[in-house]
C-alpha cells in the first residue's frame, strides 16, 4: 500500500496521483484528497489502484445515496457532490479539446444539467437464474466484472421502475424459460413503461399468462425479442398507450420502439434541444441539414422554426419513423423540388462513408447540426467543401472525437470555434456529453 495526494480525475472518474513519476489511477478518490491506496495492476507507465482509506477528504465528497455503489458498475461518481461532478465533466471536455485537438472555444457555455436521481428512462439490465433454486438476479453488471450486481433498488431509475426490480425477479423465476432469458430492456415513455424481454426459447402458455397478469398488475407493456432487432414485437397489451416521448416546447411527440436510440434523460434532452436550436438559430427560408438525425429529435424542432430541413440517418428504420413522426406532428414533407417553409425530409445515407462529392450532391445548406455516435463525424467534416454551411452546431457524446473533429473544422476548414459546454446527460457516471458551435466568416 502507498499514500498519495490526488491531483485530478481522469475521463473514467478515477483519481490521479503519481508515484516516482508514474501515474496511478485510484478508484473512488477525489481531487485534493490524501489517500491510502493499493495497486492491483502495474504497468511500466501507470498503475491501477483501489482506494483503501481517505486520510484527508475533499469538501466535494458525499455519502453515496445508493447502497450498491462501489459494487454495481452503473455509477462511478455518487461519492462526489453533483456540482463538483459537473465541474469535473467540464474540465474533461476542455482538457480533451486542448490536449487532443489543440483547440479552445472562445466561450464556455453554461452547463446543462437536471435532476440527479430517477433520471434514467432507458436501461438494459442483465438477468440470470441462480443455481439450486437460488432465485433470479436482475441488474447492471458489477464494476469490472461479468457478474450481475445483486440490486433490489436503483436510485438512478425512475422510482416506479426501481420498485419493479423485486417483482420482476419473482416473475422471471416463475417462467418455464427462466434460464433462457438473459436480459430485460426498459424504456419509459410519457404514456407507458415498456419491458422488452430477450427470450431464447418460445414462451409456454403458462409464461404468457404470467406476463399478462404482471402487465395488468404493474401497468407495464411487454415486448418480446426472440432473435435480432427485426423480431421485436409488442406482446401485451396490444391496444393501449403509445411508447413515446415529448418536446412540449415545440409541441412534438415521438413514437419509438424499445430498442430505438433515444436520450435516456428526458428532462435534460429537452434543455439540450432548446440550447441547440438557440445556437443554430434556424430562420424561415433557410435550408438546414441534421446529420445523424435518428428519430428526428432535432430535425422536427428545426422544421418548427420555418426552416427547410433534411435529416440524414444511416438506419432506414429510423428514417421511416422520422417520417411518421413528421406526419403525426403535422409537419410538411418536401414535395419534389418544391421548397416548403417549415418542411422536413429524411434520407438514408452512411455518413461514415461521406465524401465531398456525396455531400455536395445533397445541395447547399445554410447551417448544419451534427449529432454523431461515439465514433464522431470525421468523414463528414473532412467532406465539407468551399460551400460548407456558415454555422455548425455539434452535439457530442465523446469529448475525444469532438476534439479531433473540431481540430479539422478550425485548422483545415476555416471555422471559428465559437463556444462549447458540457451536458450532464448521465449524472453520477463519468459519461460526458457536450455541445459546440462553429462559424465561418
N, C-alpha and C positions, 0 to 999 in steps of 0.2 A: 504493500500500500504506500501511497505518497500523498503529499499535501500540495495544493496549488491554488493560485488566485485566478479566477475565471475572467478572461478578457472580453469575450463577446460570445454570441451564438452563431452557429453555422446554419445552413439552409434547412437542416433537419431538426433545429431547435436544441442541439446539443451544445453544452458549454465548452468553450475552448480555453485550455491552459497550455503551458509549454514546459517541457522537461528536457533540459540540456539542448535547447533549440528545436526539439521535436514537438509538433502539435499533438495534443492529447484531447480527444473529444469525449466529454463526460456527460452521460445521460442524466438529465434531471438537475443539472447545475445551471445557475443563472449568473449573468454578468455582475461583477463586483463582489461575488462571494468568495470566501476562502473555504475550500472543501477538502475532505479526505476522500480519495478515490482508489479503486483497484482496477488495474488494466486487465482486460480479458482477451485482447488481441493486439499483438505487437508487430508492426511493420517497420521497415527501415526509415520511413519518413513520417510516420504517425502512429498513434495508439488509440484504441477504443477502450473506454473505461466505464465502470459502474460507479455511481455515487454511493459512498459508504456513510458519510456524515457531513453535515453542513456545520462548519466551525464559526463562520460569520455570515449570517443570511443577508440576502438582498431585501431592500424595502419593497420590492415588487413580488416577493414570494408570498403565496397564499396557500391555504389548505385546499387541496382538490375537492371538488364537490362530489365527484363520483368515487364510490368505494372500490371500483375496479381499476382506477388509474394506476399506472405502473405495470399492470399485467396486461390489460386489454390494449391492443395496438391501435384502437380507433382515435385516441387523443395523445398528444405528446406535450401539451403546454398548459394543462389545467393548474399546475403549480405556480403559474405566473399570472399576475393581475391582468385583466383584459386590456387595459390601456397600455400596459407595457408590452403585451403581445402585439398590439397594433404598431407600436413604435418599432419593435423588432422586425416586423414584416416590412415596414417602410425602409428600414436600413438594409434588409436583404435585397430589396428592389434596387435601391440606389447603389449599393455595392456591386450588384450584378451588372448594372448598366455601365459602371465605370470600369470595373476590373475585366469584364468580358468584352464589352463593346467600345470602351474608351469614349463614352458619350455621357453627357449630363443634360437633363432638361433645364430649360430656362426658368421654369416654375414647378414647384412641388404642390400638387393638388391636395386638398383636404382628404383624409382617408374616408373610405366608405365602410361603414360597419353597422351592425344591427344587434339584436338580442343575442347574448352569448349562450343561451340554453334553449333546448327544444326546437332548434332551427332546422334540423336535418330532415328534409322531406323526401329524400331518396336514400336508400341504403341497401346493400347486398350483404346478407347475413349467411354465414355458413351453418349447416345443420349436420349433426352427427348422432347416430344411435349408439349409445354406450353399450358395452358388452354386459352379459349376465343380467339383463333386465335393469340396467342402471339408469334407464330413462334416456332423455334427449338433451343435447346441448344446442343452443341457438345463440349465435353472437358473432362479433368480429373476431378475427384471429388474434392470438396473443402477440405481443411485441416480439419481433424477430423469431417467429415460430409458426409452424403449420397447425399447432393446436388451437382449438377454439376456446376463447375466454368463457368462463362459466358465469355468464351475465344473467341476472334476474331483472335488472332495470338498466336503462341507459339515459343519461342526462341530456345528451345532445339530440335524441329523438323526440318528436312531439310527445307530450305526456300520454296521450291516448294510445300511441304506438308502443311506448315503453311498457305500458300496462298490459299489452298483448303478449309480451315475451313468455311469461309463465303459462298462460292459457295455450299458446302455440306449442309449447313443449308437450303438454298433455295431449293436444290434438294429434301432433305428428307421431307421438309414441303409440297412439292407438291405431294408426293406419297399418294396413297389411304391408304396405310398401315402405315402411319406416326406414329400412336400411337402404332404400333406393331413392332417397330424397336428399340431395346434397346441399341445396341452398334455397333460400326464400328471398325474393327481391321485393322491397317495399317501396311503393310510390304513393305519396299523399297528395291528393288534389284538392281543389276548392270544394268539390261536392262529394267526394268519396275517398276512401283509402283502399288501395289495391294491394293484394298479396299474390305475387307470381311464384308458383311452385315449380321448380325444376324437377321433373319426375323421370326416372329411368325405367320405369315399368308402368303399364296401364293401371289406372285405378280400378279397384273392385267396387261392386255395388255398395258394400259397407263403407268404403272410403268416401264415395260420393255423398252418401247420406251424412257422414260426419262433417264433411266440408260445408254442406248446405246448412246444417244446423249451426255450425260455428259462425258462418257468414250472417245468418239471421240474428244470432245472439249478440254478436260484436259489431254489427253494421259495417262489414267489410265486403269487398268484391274479390273473388278468387279468379286468377288467370292461371293457365297451365301451359307448360312448355315441355314437350317430350324430346325434341331434337334441337335444330337450330332456331334462330330468331323467327323464321317464317312459320314455325309450328306453333307459335303463341296464339292462344285464343281465350276469350272470356268464357269462363266455365259457369259461374253463378254469382249473383243473379244476372240473367241475360238482359231483361229490361231493367232500367234503373238509372241511377245517377251517372253522369259522364265523368271520366277521369280527365281533368283539365286544370289549368292554372290561368290566372288573370293578370292583366296590367290595367288596373282601373283608371289610371291617369289618362290612358289612351283609348279607353272603352274597348278593350280587346280581351278575348278569351281563346285559349289554345287547347284543343283536344290533343292528347298524346297517349301513346301506348306505354306500358310499364318499363320497357327497355329503351325507349327513345331518350336521347340526350336532352335533359332539361336541367336547369340550375337547381342544386339541392336546397338552396336558401331562397325562398320566395321573396321575403322582405328585402333582402339585400339585392336580389335581382331587379326589383322594381326601382330601387335607387340607382343601380348601375345603368339601367336603360335610360332613366331620366338624365343622368350625367352624360352618357354617351350622346344622346340627342342634343343636349345643350352644347356640347363641344363640337359636334358635327354641324349644328345649325342648318338643317335642311330647309330650303326655301322652295315655294311653289315654282315650278318650271325647271328646277334643277334635275339632272339625271345622276343618280347615285347608285353605287354598287355596294351590296352587302355580301362580302366574301366569307365562305364557310357559314352560310345563313341558317342551317339547321331547320327548325320548325318555323323560322321567321320571327324569332324573339326580338330582333332589332329591325327586320325588314318591314313588318307591318306598322310599327310606330313611325318609321321614316315616311311610309306612304301616307299616314295620317296628317303629316305636315303639308301635304300638297305636292311633294316631290314625286318624280317618277323613279321607281327603284327596281333594280334587278338583283334578285337573290341567287347566288351561285352556291351549290352544295354538291358534294360527291355522292350522297345517298339518294337514289331515286325514290325510295320510300319516304324519306323526309321531305323531299321536294313536293311529292304528291300531297303530304299532309299540310305543307305550307300553302299550297294552292287551295286546299279545302278550308283552311283557316281563313284565308283571304275572302273566300266566298261567304263563309259563315259570318264574318265580321263586316260584310257589305263593302269590301274594298275592291275597286275595279281592277281587272286584269287588262294588260295591254292588248290591243286588237290589231294584229299585223304590224304595220309600220306606223300606225296612228299613235301619237303621243297623248296620253290622257293624264291630266293633273291628278295627283294623289293616286296613281295606279301602281300596280306591282306585277312583276312576272318572276317566275322561278325557272332556273335551268340547271341541268345536271352537268357537272364538269369536275374532273380530277385536278384540283388546284395544286397538287404535289407534282404535277407534270406540266405546269403552266409555262408557256414560252411567251416571248414578246409578240410573236405572230398570233398565237391563240388569244392572248389578252386583247390585242388590237382589234381582232375580229368581233369582239363584243361591243365595239364602239367607244366613243369618248364619254368619260364620266367627269362631272364637276367635283365630286367628292367620293370618298370610299370609306367604308367601315370594314375592318378585318377582325375576325374573331376565331382564330385557328385553334386546333387541339395543341397538346403539349409540344408537338414537333415544330410548331411555329409556321411561318409562311415565307421561307427563304426563296422558294421558287417564284412565288408571286411578286415579292419585292424586287427580285432580280429582273423580272419581266417588265417592270414599269419603264415606259419609253419617254420620249420627249413630250408627249401629250398626256402625261400622267395627271391624275387628279390633283387639284391645288391643295386639298386638305385630306388627311388620313387620320381616322380615329382607330387605334389598335387596342383591342381588348385581349389581354393575355392571361393564360393560366400557368405560365412558366417564365420567370424572370430571365433565365439564361437564354432562351430562344428569342425573347423580346429584345434583349441586349444585342444579340447577333444581328437580328433584322434591323434594329434601329441604327446600327453602325452602317449598314448598307444604305439605308434611306438618307442618312446625314452625309456620309462621305462620298457616296457614289451617285446618288440620285438628286442631290441638291436641296434636300428638305431641312428646314429648321426644326429642332426638337423643342417644341413649344412648352409642353407640360407632361407630367406623369404623376401618378399617385397609386397607392396600394388599395386593394379591396379585400376586406376580411370576409370572404365567402364561407370559410370553414373555421370558425372560432375554435380555439384550443388545439388546432393542428398546425403543423409547420407550412401548410399549403399557402402559397402567396399568389393571389390574382392581382391584376393591375390594369390600368387604362392609361393610354398615352396619346398625344396629339402631335402630328407633324404637318408642317405647311411649307409650300413652295412660294417663292417671291412672286 
